């Protein structure tokens, strides 16, 4: 379990969270035992390859899907154990922004109607003030108040995502889940949306689970970062620690695979070559799920699943890692420049 970073009780606590899907031919283990804590006013980045279970965690965190087992605690209340009526009453305290704003906003309603919906449902402001509050929210996300009269198809992708943010924040949630909010946008507008999220979080103080495969976005926004592989979290650390001194071999691979802006530095980088594909979540390997591709795997890695445990670095800060090869001080052997996984 990740340690709380401040004296207040955490906003979100995921305990041994599991989500399995029954499909013809077997069971898909989308999320397979995840523990994670998000403190008040904290941005936690969740990163990993496609299919690792990141979006499934995000949807369970806001009660859009139910876990197979485990708990999703918002301010100490387990959403997974509540009847739907009570979950609906709590929805003003959490919300989500999806990857594609074009599919998450009803194309038949105006922008003003889309943003005002949570205000009306949760009775956030008197009816006579709804239009005024919609205008305030639009200005807060960098749009003109008269955007309220327009329809989604009249807006650019970046503008639609700003509308999604305004709607998600209308009720003043304590927790915002942002699920790949910039990946469907042009590169030219991604930075402006990231800056907007950062500014809104600083001004409004909500906690945020920011899900992305874009390490540069995660590095820019997150206070702490959790790394997922095949349905499990394999490392959790402060942003600076994770980028400067990654512990888990998979984290090291992700960081080395990310491009850098300097072309000279990019050409001179040594990169780890992983052979093989990520295993199927229908048939995960025994032991450590990363061992078939890990250049440092040993016999214990093949046979025994490593627990996510807390380690203390030399500078006194704590982190978490699920790797047999990392000591209690957070130190492991360096990866070689060229690697061949254990068969």
C-alpha positions in Angstrom: 0.0 0.0 0.0 1.4 3.4 -0.9 2.1 5.6 2.0 0.1 8.8 2.6 2.0 11.8 1.7 0.4 14.3 4.1 -1.3 14.4 7.4 -4.8 14.3 6.1 -6.8 11.2 5.4 -6.4 10.1 1.7 -9.1 10.9 -0.8 -8.9 7.5 -2.6 -7.7 4.2 -1.4 -7.6 1.1 -3.6 -7.2 -2.1 -1.7 -6.4 -5.4 -3.4 -8.4 -4.3 -6.4 -9.2 -7.1 -8.9 -11.2 -7.0 -12.2 -11.5 -10.3 -14.2 -13.6 -10.7 -17.3 -15.0 -14.1 -18.3 -14.7 -14.5 -22.1 -15.0 -17.6 -24.4 -11.9 -19.6 -23.8 -11.0 -18.3 -20.3 -10.6 -15.4 -17.9 -9.0 -12.0 -18.8 -7.2 -10.8 -15.7 -7.4 -7.1 -16.5 -6.5 -5.9 -13.0 -5.0 -8.4 -10.6 -4.5 -7.1 -7.1 -3.8 -3.3 -7.0 -3.1 -1.2 -4.0 -2.9 2.6 -4.4 -3.4 5.7 -2.3 -4.1 9.2 -3.5 -3.8 12.0 -1.0 -5.7 15.3 -1.0 -4.4 17.7 -3.6 -2.1 15.1 -5.0 -1.6 14.2 -8.6 -0.7 10.5 -9.1 0.4 9.4 -12.6 -0.5 5.9 -13.7 1.7 4.7 -16.6 2.1 1.5 -18.5 1.7 -0.2 -21.9 -1.6 -0.5 -23.7 -3.5 -3.4 -22.1 -1.9 -3.1 -18.7 -5.2 -2.3 -17.0 -4.8 1.5 -16.5 -8.1 2.6 -17.8 -9.9 -0.2 -16.0 -8.5 1.1 -12.7 -9.7 4.6 -13.6 -13.2 3.4 -14.4 -13.4 1.4 -11.1 -12.1 4.5 -9.2 -15.2 6.4 -10.3 -17.6 3.5 -10.0 -18.3 3.2 -13.7 -17.5 -0.5 -13.5 -17.5 -2.8 -10.4 -14.5 -4.7 -9.2 -14.5 -8.5 -9.1 -13.0 -8.1 -5.6 -11.3 -5.6 -3.4 -12.4 -2.1 -2.4 -12.5 1.4 -3.8 -12.6 3.8 -0.8 -13.5 7.5 -1.3 -13.0 9.3 2.0 -13.2 6.0 3.8 -16.5 4.9 2.1 -16.2 1.7 -0.1 -18.0 2.6 -3.3 -17.9 -1.0 -4.4 -20.0 -2.0 -1.4 -22.7 0.7 -1.8 -26.0 0.3 -3.6 -26.3 2.2 -6.8 -28.6 4.8 -5.3 -26.0 5.9 -2.7 -23.2 5.8 -5.3 -25.3 8.2 -7.5 -25.6 10.6 -4.6 -21.8 10.6 -4.1 -21.0 11.2 -7.8 -20.6 15.0 -7.3 -17.4 14.1 -5.3 -15.6 12.4 -8.1 -15.6 12.6 -11.9 -13.7 11.5 -15.0 -12.4 13.0 -18.2 -12.1 10.5 -21.1 -9.6 10.2 -23.9 -12.0 11.2 -26.7 -14.2 14.3 -25.9 -16.0 13.8 -29.2 -17.6 10.5 -27.9 -18.1 11.6 -24.3 -20.2 14.7 -25.0 -23.7 14.2 -26.3 -23.6 15.7 -29.9 -27.3 16.7 -29.7 -26.9 19.0 -26.7 -25.3 22.4 -26.6 -22.2 23.0 -24.6 -24.2 24.9 -22.0 -26.6 22.0 -21.5 -23.7 19.5 -21.2 -21.9 21.6 -18.5 -25.1 22.4 -16.6 -26.3 18.8 -16.3 -24.3 18.0 -13.1 -25.3 21.4 -11.7 -28.9 20.5 -12.1 -28.7 16.9 -11.0 -26.8 17.6 -7.8 -28.4 21.0 -7.2 -25.1 22.7 -6.9 -26.5 26.2 -7.5 -30.0 27.7 -7.7 -31.7 27.3 -11.1 -31.5 31.1 -11.7 -27.7 31.0 -11.4 -27.0 28.0 -13.6 -26.3 30.0 -16.8 -24.0 32.3 -14.8 -22.2 29.4 -13.3 -21.8 27.8 -16.8 -20.2 31.0 -18.0 -17.8 31.0 -15.1 -16.8 27.4 -15.8 -16.2 28.1 -19.5 -14.0 31.1 -18.6 -12.2 28.9 -16.1 -11.1 26.5 -18.8 -10.2 29.2 -21.2 -13.3 29.4 -23.4 -15.6 32.3 -24.1 -19.0 32.4 -22.3 -20.8 32.4 -25.6 -19.4 28.9 -26.3 -22.4 27.7 -24.2 -24.7 28.2 -27.2 -22.6 26.1 -29.6 -22.7 22.3 -30.3 -19.7 20.0 -29.9 -19.2 19.5 -33.7 -18.6 23.2 -34.0 -15.6 23.0 -31.7 -12.0 21.8 -32.2 -10.7 18.7 -30.3 -8.9 20.9 -27.8 -12.0 23.0 -27.2 -14.1 19.9 -26.7 -11.6 18.6 -24.1 -11.8 21.9 -22.3 -15.6 21.5 -22.2 -15.2 18.0 -20.8 -13.0 19.5 -18.1 -15.5 22.2 -17.3 -18.3 19.6 -17.0 -16.2 17.3 -14.9 -15.3 20.1 -12.4 -18.8 21.7 -12.3 -19.8 20.0 -9.1 -16.5 20.7 -7.4 -15.2 17.1 -7.1 -12.5 16.0 -4.6 -11.1 13.5 -7.1 -10.7 13.8 -10.9 -9.6 10.8 -13.0 -8.1 11.9 -16.3 -7.9 9.0 -18.7 -5.4 9.8 -21.5 -6.9 13.3 -21.8 -4.4 14.5 -24.4 -3.7 11.4 -26.5 -6.6 12.2 -29.0 -5.5 15.8 -29.5 -3.1 17.3 -32.0 0.4 17.7 -30.7 0.1 21.5 -31.0 -2.7 21.6 -28.4 -1.6 18.9 -26.0 0.7 21.2 -24.0 -2.1 23.8 -23.6 -4.4 21.2 -22.2 -1.7 19.8 -19.8 -1.1 23.4 -18.6 -4.8 23.9 -18.1 -5.1 20.7 -16.0 -2.1 21.8 -13.9 -3.5 25.3 -13.3 -7.0 24.0 -12.4 -5.6 21.5 -10.0 -3.4 24.1 -8.3 -6.3 26.6 -8.0 -9.1 24.1 -7.1 -7.0 21.6 -5.0 -8.7 18.4 -6.2 -6.8 15.1 -6.2 -6.1 13.6 -9.6 -5.4 10.2 -11.0 -3.7 11.0 -14.3 -3.6 8.0 -16.7 -1.3 8.1 -19.6 1.3 6.3 -21.7 3.0 9.6 -22.3 5.9 9.8 -19.9 6.6 13.5 -20.7 3.1 14.4 -19.6 3.4 12.2 -16.5 6.7 13.8 -15.6 5.3 17.3 -16.0 2.1 16.8 -13.9 2.5 14.1 -11.4 3.7 14.3 -7.8 4.0 10.5 -7.6 4.0 7.9 -10.4 2.7 4.3 -10.3 3.9 1.9 -13.1 1.7 -0.9 -14.2 2.5 -4.1 -16.0 0.0 -6.8 -16.9 -2.6 -5.8 -14.4 -0.3 -5.1 -11.5 1.6 -2.1 -10.1 5.3 -2.9 -10.1 6.7 0.5 -8.8 5.4 3.6 -7.0 7.8 6.5 -6.4 8.1 10.3 -6.3 8.4 11.7 -9.7 12.0 12.8 -9.3 13.1 9.5 -7.8 11.4 7.5 -10.5 12.9 9.4 -13.4 16.4 9.7 -11.9 16.7 6.3 -10.1 14.1 3.8 -11.4 14.1 0.5 -9.4 12.1 -2.0 -11.4 13.6 -3.3 -14.7 10.4 -2.6 -16.5 10.4 1.1 -15.4 13.9 1.3 -16.7 12.8 0.0 -20.0 9.9 2.5 -20.2 12.2 5.4 -19.5 14.8 4.3 -22.0 12.1 3.8 -24.7 10.8 7.4 -24.3 12.3 9.8 -26.8 14.2 12.9 -25.7 14.1 16.3 -27.4 17.8 16.5 -28.0 18.6 14.6 -31.3 22.3 14.2 -30.4 21.5 12.8 -27.0 18.8 10.5 -28.5 21.3 9.0 -31.0 23.8 8.4 -28.3 21.5 6.7 -25.8 22.0 3.0 -24.9 18.7 1.2 -25.0 17.6 -2.1 -23.6 16.2 -4.4 -26.3 13.4 -6.6 -25.0 12.5 -9.6 -27.1 9.0 -10.9 -27.1 5.6 -9.4 -26.5 3.7 -8.6 -23.3 2.1 -11.8 -22.2 -1.7 -12.3 -22.5 -3.8 -11.4 -19.5 -5.7 -14.6 -20.1 -2.5 -16.6 -19.5 -0.1 -14.6 -17.3 3.2 -16.3 -16.6 4.0 -17.7 -13.2 6.1 -15.8 -10.7 6.9 -12.3 -11.7 4.8 -11.4 -14.8 7.8 -9.5 -16.3 10.3 -12.4 -16.0 9.9 -13.7 -19.6 11.2 -10.4 -20.9 13.4 -9.3 -18.0 17.2 -9.4 -18.7 17.9 -9.8 -15.0 15.4 -12.6 -14.2 16.6 -15.4 -11.9 15.0 -18.7 -10.9 13.0 -17.1 -8.0 11.6 -14.6 -10.5 10.1 -17.5 -12.6 8.6 -19.3 -9.6 7.6 -16.7 -7.0 5.4 -13.7 -7.4 7.0 -10.6 -5.9 4.9 -8.5 -3.5 4.7 -4.7 -3.8 6.8 -3.7 -0.7 8.0 -0.4 0.7 11.7 0.4 0.5 13.7 3.3 1.9 16.2 5.0 -0.3 19.5 6.4 0.9 18.0 10.0 1.0 15.3 8.8 3.5 12.4 8.9 1.0 10.2 5.8 0.7 9.0 4.1 -2.5 7.4 0.8 -3.5 8.6 -1.9 -5.8 7.6 -5.5 -6.7 10.9 -7.0 -7.7 13.0 -9.8 -6.1 16.2 -8.1 -7.3 15.7 -4.8 -5.5 17.0 -4.6 -2.0 15.4 -2.8 1.0 17.5 0.2 0.1 15.9 0.4 -3.4 19.1 -0.5 -5.1 19.5 -3.2 -7.9 22.0 -4.1 -10.5 22.1 -1.9 -13.6 20.6 -3.2 -16.8 23.0 -4.2 -19.6 22.9 -2.2 -22.9 21.7 -5.3 -24.8 19.5 -7.9 -23.1 18.2 -11.3 -23.8 15.4 -12.5 -21.6 15.4 -15.7 -19.6 13.6 -18.4 -21.5 
